[in-house]
């Protein structure tokens, strides 16, 4: 059963194509949600998928970018997610 996870991604995460590459990965693996830069230098990502898909996404992020930490909070599904988008 899919769940919704709100990720706060910290490290060297802006101006390194993280949002573009993450959206491409998410679409390839049929994950839903969105990703955006935050004004404090972090990246926020809302991800819908099963436990293994979300764990794989986080592992992929850590292997491709200089991530210092990923904070993950599970949320209730509060909207319908159709695909994956970059938000501005």
VEXPA-320321 format. One line per 3 residues: number of its first residue (from 0); their letters; for each residue x, y, z of N, C-alpha, C. Coordinates in steps of 0.001 Angstrom, whole numbers, padded with zeros to 6 digits, always signed. Example, Ala and Ser with C-alpha at 12.3 -4.5 7.8 and 13.67 -1.06 7.14 Angstrom:
0> AS> +013190,-005690,+007800,+012300,-004500,+007800,+013200,-003300,+007800 ~ +012850,-002250,+007080,+013670,-001060,+007140,+012900,+000030,+007870;
***
This chain:
0> XXX> +000846,-001189,+000000,+000000,+000000,+000000,+000885,+001244,+000000 ~ +000628,+002177,-000897,+001467,+003375,-000954,+001285,+004261,+000274 ~ +002355,+004977,+000575,+002303,+005968,+001640,+002898,+007262,+001117;
3> XXX> +002678,+008342,+001858,+003212,+009652,+001488,+004294,+010012,+002496 ~ +005455,+010389,+001978,+006566,+010782,+002831,+007020,+012173,+002419 ~ +007196,+013038,+003406,+007716,+014382,+003190,+009206,+014336,+003525;
6> XXX> +010050,+014614,+002526,+011496,+014568,+002702,+012069,+015978,+002767 ~ +012938,+016220,+003736,+013734,+017437,+003790,+015165,+016997,+003517 ~ +015710,+017453,+002389,+017016,+017004,+001917,+018021,+018119,+002140;
9> XXX> +019072,+017828,+002895,+020086,+018823,+003250,+021436,+018435,+002671 ~ +022266,+019436,+002433,+023607,+019229,+001887,+023808,+020157,+000708 ~ +024674,+019747,-000217,+024873,+020510,-001452,+023794,+020055,-002432;
12> XXX> +022617,+020660,-002290,+021445,+020139,-003000,+020805,+021133,-003965 ~ +021246,+022357,-003985,+020710,+023327,-004941,+021788,+023669,-005962 ~ +021349,+023965,-007174,+022230,+024296,-008305,+023102,+023123,-008734;
15> XXX> +022600,+021893,-008532,+023332,+020691,-008948,+022430,+019731,-009735 ~ +021314,+020230,-010258,+020347,+019446,-011036,+019621,+018376,-010233 ~ +019612,+018486,-008919,+018956,+017478,-008097,+017479,+017367,-008428;
18> XXX> +016766,+018483,-008523,+015326,+018421,-008792,+015033,+017768,-010145 ~ +015774,+018149,-011167,+015572,+017576,-012496,+015860,+016080,-012493 ~ +017007,+015684,-011938,+017369,+014272,-011917,+016412,+013459,-011050;
21> XXX> +015983,+014024,-009919,+015048,+013317,-009040,+013701,+013134,-009728 ~ +013245,+014140,-010465,+011966,+013998,-011156,+012068,+012950,-012261 ~ +013178,+012895,-012937,+013372,+011874,-013975,+013377,+010469,-013356;
24> XXX> +014084,+010313,-012216,+014109,+009038,-011513,+012696,+008651,-011071 ~ +011988,+009593,-010458,+010645,+009312,-009950,+009706,+008888,-011074 ~ +009769,+009567,-012180,+008905,+009203,-013312,+009257,+007829,-013864;
27> XXX> +010550,+007536,-013939,+010997,+006241,-014451,+010475,+005098,-013587 ~ +010444,+005303,-012273,+010010,+004249,-011352,+008568,+004424,-010878 ~ +007809,+005272,-011583,+006367,+005445,-011346,+006027,+005962,-009943;
30> XXX> +006934,+006749,-009360,+006641,+007408,-008092,+005844,+008673,-008381 ~ +005070,+009104,-007416,+004275,+010321,-007574,+004681,+011329,-006514 ~ +004341,+012604,-006776,+004622,+013651,-005805,+005209,+014889,-006451;
33> XXX> +006076,+015576,-005696,+006681,+016815,-006189,+008001,+017078,-005452 ~ +008778,+018016,-006002,+010046,+018419,-005401,+010239,+019911,-005642 ~ +010853,+020616,-004661,+011099,+022054,-004833,+012273,+022491,-003945;
36> XXX> +012920,+023580,-004371,+013937,+024227,-003550,+013262,+025022,-002450 ~ +013904,+025076,-001288,+013427,+025891,-000181,+014367,+027096,-000023 ~ +013864,+028166,+000556,+014658,+029392,+000697,+015838,+029219,+001652;
39> XXX> +015817,+028198,+002506,+016909,+027973,+003456,+018045,+027134,+002877 ~ +017974,+026792,+001590,+019033,+026031,+000932,+018780,+024536,+000871 ~ +017718,+024068,+001489,+017379,+022649,+001430,+016470,+022387,+000238;
42> XXX> +016135,+021128,+000042,+015161,+020725,-000969,+014074,+019942,-000255 ~ +012830,+020212,-000597,+011674,+019514,-000019,+011086,+018622,-001103 ~ +010728,+017402,-000720,+010158,+016459,-001668,+009009,+015711,-001000;
45> XXX> +007882,+015666,-001658,+006739,+014872,-001223,+006688,+013672,-002162 ~ +006799,+012491,-001598,+006943,+011279,-002394,+005863,+010276,-002025 ~ +005206,+009708,-003027,+004178,+008692,-002815,+004682,+007386,-003413;
48> XXX> +004750,+006355,-002576,+005199,+005048,-003040,+005194,+004058,-001895 ~ +005638,+002841,-002172,+005719,+001880,-001084,+007073,+002026,-000381 ~ +007237,+001324,+000738,+008438,+001463,+001557,+009721,+001241,+000759;
51> XXX> +009756,+000177,-000038,+010966,-000154,-000780,+011278,+000885,-001850 ~ +010252,+001368,-002547,+010462,+002400,-003573,+011019,+003682,-002966 ~ +010498,+004070,-001810,+010972,+005282,-001134,+012403,+005091,-000641;
54> XXX> +012697,+003929,-000061,+014063,+003644,+000391,+015036,+003657,-000783 ~ +014625,+003093,-001918,+015482,+003098,-003116,+015731,+004524,-003606 ~ +014708,+005373,-003582,+014846,+006769,-004000,+015860,+007491,-003111;
57> XXX> +015741,+007322,-001798,+016661,+007980,-000862,+018081,+007460,-001062 ~ +018248,+006154,-001243,+019583,+005587,-001493,+020180,+006137,-002778 ~ +019349,+006239,-003818,+019821,+006796,-005081,+020277,+008240,-004898;
60> XXX> +019469,+009063,-004176,+019856,+010452,-003921,+021230,+010527,-003258 ~ +021409,+009722,-002212,+022663,+009748,-001450,+023851,+009285,-002283 ~ +023602,+008433,-003267,+024706,+007941,-004096,+025081,+008919,-005201;
63> XXX> +024183,+009830,-005549,+024408,+010730,-006683,+024730,+012170,-006290 ~ +024403,+012569,-005069,+024565,+013959,-004643,+025232,+014015,-003275 ~ +025749,+015170,-002929,+026378,+015367,-001621,+025317,+015707,-000585;
66> XXX> +024682,+014669,-000096,+023595,+014796,+000863,+024172,+014655,+002261 ~ +023889,+015620,+003130,+024330,+015490,+004520,+023286,+014789,+005369 ~ +021994,+014978,+005055,+020940,+014252,+005763,+019634,+014316,+004985;
69> XXX> +018804,+013327,+005248,+017447,+013284,+004705,+016522,+013021,+005879 ~ +015659,+013986,+006153,+014659,+013828,+007206,+013362,+013399,+006528 ~ +012787,+012299,+006997,+011579,+011759,+006384,+010458,+011692,+007409;
72> XXX> +009329,+012297,+007071,+008134,+012262,+007919,+006982,+011694,+007104 ~ +006387,+010615,+007623,+005227,+010043,+006947,+004020,+010929,+007180 ~ +003206,+011089,+006144,+002038,+011961,+006200,+000800,+011189,+005772;
75> XXX> -000345,+011736,+006092,-001600,+011209,+005566,-001745,+011672,+004123 ~ -002352,+010851,+003291,-002616,+011259,+001909,-003696,+012328,+001945 ~ -003324,+013553,+001548,-004247,+014684,+001633,-004652,+015232,+000265;
78> XXX> -004143,+014605,-000781,-004468,+015057,-002136,-004258,+013889,-003086 ~ -004758,+014035,-004286,-004506,+013029,-005311,-003259,+013444,-006072 ~ -002329,+012536,-006194,-001083,+012835,-006873,-001092,+012140,-008236;
81> XXX> -000971,+012935,-009281,-000937,+012424,-010645,+000438,+012696,-011219 ~ +001317,+011748,-011134,+002657,+011919,-011659,+003570,+012616,-010678 ~ +004681,+013119,-011177,+005703,+013767,-010363,+006072,+015092,-011028;
84> XXX> +006143,+016164,-010236,+006413,+017482,-010823,+007478,+018238,-010025 ~ +008137,+019133,-010731,+009050,+020086,-010095,+008222,+021329,-009787 ~ +008264,+021767,-008551,+007551,+022984,-008166,+008548,+024117,-007995;
87> X> +008070,+025321,-008258,+008916,+026508,-008151,+008369,+027473,-007147;
***
